[in-house]
Amino acid sequence: MARDVVLVTGGNSGIGFECARQLARAGWHVLIASRNRQASAEAVDRIARDSGADAASELGLDLGSTAAVRQFVREIDARDVPLRALVCNAGLQVHKGPQLSPDGYELTFAVNHLGHFLLTNLLLARLVRNAPARIVIVASGVHDPKFRTGMPKPAVADLATLAATGGPRAGAFDGRLAYVNSKLCNLWFTYELIRRIEAAGLSREGRWVSVNAFEPGLVPGSGLARDYPPVLRFIWDRLLPGLARLLSPAVPSINPADKAGAALAKVALDPELDRTSGRYFPSHARWRAARSSDASYDQAQARALWDASVGFARLAPGESPLLTSA
């Protein structure tokens, strides 16, 4: 393929699709990765009508399965995809649970954090070869207890319990808390990833590999309500998107999908951000760089999550340039 490639997980709907559409309009080839291949094929067709036949393609990816993530990367390697950007956008919120991934982890943790952790590590060598390159991780304002979001405050105890239940207590499950905790993990991962990339000398003058986090705000109509009861899902999907469009000019943390998706695409594309890494771009700051929560800068916890995730994903030396043999 002639165009540079950007991979967008969950790029077939909501924020991910709107981001993918903007990236294609800017001249990139967008590779949409999702478990729902029919929706992905439809998204590819829509983007192709707008930006040309070579603007988009799709591959199946189940982020909840480490085996599926590895198979996905094998397909990328077999095609020698000229990957220069990775947008870790896909996410879910589980209403009924706990639901477990094929590897036995709580599904919110598995998809929102662990799958993207593994995917990024497995693709990192390819991104470095094609640098300058970008990695953008989609977080959420719910991770920050300073803001009134209607969601519980993060509560993380030991990481094995977090991986098993999404929360701090064995045998207890709260889907909303599992989602909040997974979004805090996204920030820990972002900041630890760039620290390790820089320490390994993988990002350098003219060959930058930047890593940043993006927060879209409340975006009604996104796939997060797929597990909600029917009435709440109808309100989320059909009624609230129009209200979000009306409120967004005055309330920066409430946004329609096309506005948030365009802002996400800008973080992935903006040449002024070539050397910008380890930053957080939240909706409440109109997507200018701002601080995330105090807890998100806990380097000890970020290192602990990284080390635990290496074990959870069975990431081995040789699979990532950030792992070396003991």
N, C-alpha and C positions, 0 to 999 in steps of 0.2 A: 504494500500500500504506500502511496506517495506521501500521505500526510503523516505528521507526528501524531502519536496516539496518546489519548488520555483515557484511563479506565475509571468508570464511575460505577461504584456498587449501588444497587438500588436505583439505577438511572432510568427505569421504565415508568416512573410515576412521581407525582408530587415535586418536591424540591429537586430531587435527583434528575427527573426528566427535564425540568426547566433549566437546570444547570447544563445538562448534556446538550440541549438545543442551542444555548448560547455559545458553548464551546465549539460546536459544529459550525455555527455562523461565523466564528472567528477563524475558521480554517483548519481546525483540528479534526482528526478522525476519532470519534467517540466509540469506545467499546463498552457496551452496557453489560454489566454482570449481575445476574439475578436468578433466583430459583424459579421464578415464573417466566418461562421462556416464551409463552404466547404473548404475554404483556410486553416483553422485551422486543419481540418481533414487530408488534404493532408500533412500539415507540420508534424502532429503527425506520419503519416505513414513513412515519410522520416527519422524522428528521430528514430523511432522504428527499421527500417532496419539497422541503424547505431549503436544503443545503447541498443537494446532489447525491448521486448514487453511492459515492465513496465516502460519505460523511459519517456513517455509523454502521456498526455491526453488533452482534450480541453473542454471549456465551453463557451457559448455565453455571451458576455458582450457588452452592448452599453453604453460607458462612457458618452455620451451626455444626458443620461436620469437618473435622480436621482432615479426614481422608478426602472429602470433596474439594477442599481448598487446595490440597496438594495436587489432585487430578487436574484442577483448573489451571494451576501454574504449569503443569506439564504440557497442557495444550498451548499456553502462551509461548513456552519454550520451543515447542515443535513448529510453531508458526513464525518464530523469531520476530515477535511483535516489537516495533520500534517505540517502546513505551517511554514517555517523558513526563507523565503526570499521573498521579493516583489520587482519586477523591473517594475517601472512605465515608460514604454517605448512608448506606443501608442501616436500618435499625428497626427494632420492634419493641413493643410494650405488651407484656402478657397480662391479661386480666384474670384468667383462671390458672391455677398452678399449685405447686411448681410443675412446669414441663421441663423435661430433660432432653439435652442434645444427644445425638448418637454416641458421643464420648462420655455421657453421664454427667454433664455439667448443666446447671440451671440455664435455660434457653436464652434469657435476656443477656446474661453475662457471656454466654457462648457466642452469640451473634454480634452483639454491640461492641464487645471488647475482643474476646479471644480470637474470633475468626479474622478480624481486621489486623490484629497483632501478627498472626501467622502469615496472612496474605502479604502484608507489608514487608516482613522479613524475607519471605521467599522471592519477592519481586525487587528487592532493594539492589541487588547486584546489577540487574538489568537497567534500573533507573540510573544508577551511578555511571554505567557505560554510556548512556544516552544523555548525560547531564550537559547543560543545566536542566534540572528536574525539580518537580514540585510534588509534595505530599500534603494533602489537606484532610484533616480529620474533623468530622462534623460532631460537635458536642451539643450541649444544651444548657440553658441558663438555670435549669432546675438543680444543677450541681451546687449552686451557690446559695447558702442559707441566708445571705443578706437580702435576697429578693423574695418577695411574696409571690409565689407561683401557684399556690394551692396544692403543692406536692410536699411530701415529707422531706425532712432534712436528711442528708447523707448519713449513713451509719454503717461503717465498715469495721469489723473486728479482725479476726484472722482470715487470711485470704482463702484458705481451704473451705471455710464455711461460706464465704462470699461466693465462691465458685459453685458450691453445692446448692445454695438456697437463694442467692442474690442479696442476702441480708446478713445481719450480725449474729443470728441465732440458729442453731441447728434445729430442724424440725418445724420451723416457722417460715411462712411465705407471705410477702406483701408485694404484689406485682408493681405497684407504683414505686415502692422503695427500691426494688430491684432495678427499675429503669433509672432512677436517680443515681444509684451507686454505679451503674454501668457508665453513666455520663461523666462521673468523677474519674472513673478509670480512663476514659478517653483523654482527659487532660493530663493525668499522670503519664500515660503512654506518649502523648505528644511531646512533653517536655523531656522525658527520659530518652526518647528516640533521638531527638536532635542532639542531646548531650553525647550520646554514644556515637552518632554519625561524626560529630566534630572531633571527638577524642580519637576516632579511628582514622582521621584524615581523609574521609570520603567526600567532604565538601570543601572545595578549594577555589582559588581565584579562577574565574572563567568557567568553572565546572561545578557550580553551586548545586547543592541538594538542599532545598528549603523544606521545612516542616512547620506547619501552622495549624491552628484550630479555628473553627468557624462555628458560630452559634446563630441559628436562623430566627430565633424567637418562636412564639406560638404560631404555628402554621396549620390552621384547620384544613381538612381535606387530605392531609398526608396519610400514609398507610399506618400510622401508629394506632389507629382505632380499629384495626382489622379484627381484634379479639374482643372488642367492646360488645355489650348487649345491643340488639338491633335498634332500639330507640336512640340510644346514645350515639351509635354509629351513623344513623340517619342525620342527627343534629350536626355531628362533626363533619360529615361528608357533604351535606346538602345545604344546611342553613348557615353555618358559621363562616364558610369561605367568603360569602358576600359581605358579611359583617366585618370580617378582617380587612377587606379592601377599603371599606369606609373608614375604619378606625386607624389604619396604618399611618396615614400622614401625621396624625396627632399622637399616636401611641407607638413608638418605635419597636416595642417588643411583640407586637402583633402584626403579622404580615401575610399577604397572599403568597401562594407558592411561586408565581412567576417573579415576584420582587425578590424573595429570599433566594431563589435559584440563580437569578442574575448576579446577586451579590456574592454567592458562593463561586460562581464562574470567575468573577473578577479576582477573588483571592487566588484562584488557580492560574490566572493568566497575567495579571498586572505586572508589566516589566519592572515597575518600581519596587516590587516585592522580591526581586531576584535574590537579594542578599538578606532578606528579612526572614528570620526563623525564630521558633519558640515564642510566637506571639499568638494572641487570642483576639479574634474579631467578632464581637458580640453585637446583636441587634440593638441593645439598649444604647450603644454608642454609635448607632447608625453605621455599624460595620467598620469603624475605625478601631485601631488596636487599643485594647484596654486590659486591665487586670482581670484575671479569673479569680475564683475564690481563694482565700488564704490557704485552705487545705490542699488545693491543687498544686501548690508550690512545695509541698513536703517531699523533699528529695529522697529521704529514707524510705518513705512509703512507695514512691515511684520505683525505686530500685527493687524493693521487695516484690512489687507487682510484676515487674519485668522478670525477675528470677523465677517467680512462681509460674508465670505464663509460659516461660521456656519449658518448664516441666509439664504443665497442663497440655501444651501443644506438642510435646515430645520433639521440640526443635533441636536439631543436631548440628554440631559443627560441620561446615560444608553446605548447609542449607541457607545460611545467612552470613554476609560478610562481617556481621557484628558478633559472631560466635567463633571462638577459637578452641582448639583442643586443649584440654588441661595439661 
